[in-house]
Amino acid sequence: MKEKISILLAESDRNLGLLMMSYLSECGFVTTLCSNGLEAVEKYRQKKFDLLILSVSMPIVDGFSVAREVRKADPDVPIIFISGSSSEKDMMKCFSVGGDDFIVKPFSKNELVCRINAIYRRSSQYRMKYSVVRFSSFTLDSVRHTLSRNGVEQKLTTRELELLYLLCEHKNMLVERKDAMQQIWSQNNVFCARNMDVYVNKLRKLLKADPDVSLVNVHGLGYKLIVRDEKLLQ
């Protein structure tokens, strides 16, 4: 029998938190509810969870700070942020601290569950499908969620890992923006386009250490991972 997905839910609005926990439980998720960020950090340290849902605004410790603490120990666990603000500043910060998704309140119950299932399914598929991919001087490890070069490791979030694997699969070929958004976010809209820009910029900074590798924009179409030293590709 397949084990149920365990979720750590941190929401300071008691009524919303209880409503979300009740619905997630009805959908088969094992959900632990916390009312503030400090409690969430303590619960996380006590038990391993499959996925985290963090409200951005919480007393004592906010959601961004919780994510930073979690990412110090675990680069793999998916993190979904929920926020009452749709500001680009909050969204950008969400992904900069290691978030995998960002949902703006109010949202439907079905949307939340669909986002949870999509993120968890994709992260599991990538861990099973791949192990290690090498290109030029880089090594991409899906199990450890790392990008390594010359003994130096960089931790990647699930979305960063997914995007880089997609680019590696199509190295030196165009990956259309709309196709990447559909495969990774299961949607194609302005919000996802902004998310994509955040991840592309982060990956570009990591890859610039190798002069034989570049991640370029193809104006109006998408991206190319250009690898010039083909003899090292595996």
N, C-alpha and C positions, 0 to 999 in steps of 0.2 A: 504494500500500500504506500502511495506517494505521501511523503511528509508535507504538512501544511507550511506555507510561507509565513515566517514570523516577522512582524512589523513593529518597530518602535515609533510611536506617534507622539510628537511633542506639540501641544496646542494649549495656549493659556486661556482661550475662551472655553470655559467649562462645558457650556451647552453644545458648542460646535464639536468639541473633542469627544464628548459622549456620543453624539450623533454619528460622527465618523467611525468611532470604535465599534458601535453597534452594527453599523452597516457593513463594515469590513469583516466583522465576525460572522455575519449572516452569509457573506460571500466566501467563507472558508478560510479567512486569514486569522492567524493567532496574533492578536494586537495588544500591546502594552502601552497604556496612555500615561503621559507625563504632563504636568501643568506648567513647567518652566524648564529652561535650558540646563540649569544645574542638575535637576533631577534626571534629565535625559542623559547627561554625561555619566552620572552615577549608574543608571540602569544599563547603559551601553558597556560600561566596564565590568559589570557583573555577569553579563550574558551576551552571547553572540546572536545577532539578528540578521535576517536575510535582506532587509530593506528598511530605510529610515524615511519618515515623513516629518519635516521640521517646519514649524511656523517661523517666519523671519522675525517677527516682533514678539518677544517673550520677556518676562521679568527676570531679573538676576543675571541670566546669560542668554543672549539672543541666539537665533538659529545659525547665523554665520559662525559664531564662536564655537557652537556645538560641532559644526561640520569640520572646522579646523582641528579640533581635538580628535575627532574620529579619523580624519585623514592621516594623522600622525601615526596611527596604528594600523589602519586598514584602507588601502587604496581601492579595494574592490567593491565594497558594499554600496549598492545604489542609494543615492540620496535625492529625494524629491523635496523641493521647497514649496511652501504655500504662503501667499502674501496678499494683503489687502491692497497693495500698491502695484500698479503696472508700470512703474517708472523704469526706464532703461538702466538707471544707476543700480537699482536693486537687482535687476536681472543680470547685469554684467558681474556684479559682486557674487551672486549665486554661483555662477560658473567658475569664477576665479578662485573660490574656496573649495571647489571640488564637487559642486552639485551636478546632478545628471538631468534634472528637469525642474521647471518652474511653473507653478499653476497659480493663476490669479483668482482670488475670491470675488464674487461667489462662483462656485463651480458645481457641476452636477455630480451625483454619486457615481453615475456610469462613467463619466470622464475620468474620475479619480481611479476607479478600478481598471479601466482600459490602460491608463498610463502606467499603473503598477505592473500589470501583466506584460505590457510591451517592453518595459525596461528590464524586468526580471528575465523574461524569455530571451531577449537579445544578449544580455550579459552571460547567461548560461550557455547559449549556443556558441558564442565566441570562445568560451573556455573549453568546450568540447571539440569544436571544429579545428582549432589551431593549438599549437604549442609554441614553437619558435619560428620566427621568420627573420632572415638576414638580408639586408640590402646595404651595399657599400660597406661602411664601417660600423653600421648600426645593427643591433640585435633587438628585436621586438618579442617580448615574452608575454603571452596571453594569460598564463597561469599566475605569474607574479605581478602582472600589470606594470611592466617596466620597459623603458626604452634605454638601452645601454650603448655606450661607446667608450672604448679604451678603458674599461673598468669603472666608468662613472655611470651610475644608474639614475634615471629620472622616473618617478612614479607617475602613472597615468590614471585618469578617471576612466570609468566604463565607456563614456561617450568619446573621449579622446582615443581610447584603444580601438573602438569600433571604426572611427573615421580613418585612423591611420592604417588599419587593416584593409579597409575598402580601397584606399589609395594604393597600398602595396599590391593588392590584387590586380590593379589596373595601372601598374607602374609604366611611366612614359606614355600613358594614354589619357584622354580626357575623361574625367568623371563629372558628369553634368550635375549642376547644383541641385536641380529638382529631383534627380534620381537619388543623390546622397541624402537629401532631406527625407525623402520617402522611406528609404531603407533604414535610416538611423532614428528618425523621429516619427515615422509613420504618418507624417503630415507634410504639407507644402504650403507655408504661409509666411507672412512678414516676420512674425515672432520667431519661427524656426530659422529663417534666413539670418536674423541677428545672432541667434545662438551659434549658427554655423560659422559666422565671422569670428566669434570669440575663440572657437576651437581651432580654426585655421590659423589664426594669429599665434596662438599658443604653440601649435605644432611647428609652425614656421620658425619660431625662435629656437626651439629645441634642435631642429634639423640644420640650422645654419652653421653648426659646429663643423660639418663636413662639407667642404667646397664642391664635392662631387654630387651632392644631393640638394635639390631645391624644390620648394612647394610654390608653384606659381598660379596666379589667377589668369584664366582665359576669359577676357572681358565679355560679359553678358552670357557666358555659357557655364563655366564651372572651374575646375582645378586640375592640375597635373602634378603628380609626383615624378620629378625628373631625376633619374639615377644615371649618371654618366659612366660609372665604372662597372660595366656589365659583368666583368669576369668574377666579381665577388657576390653576384646575386645567386641565391639558392631557393 
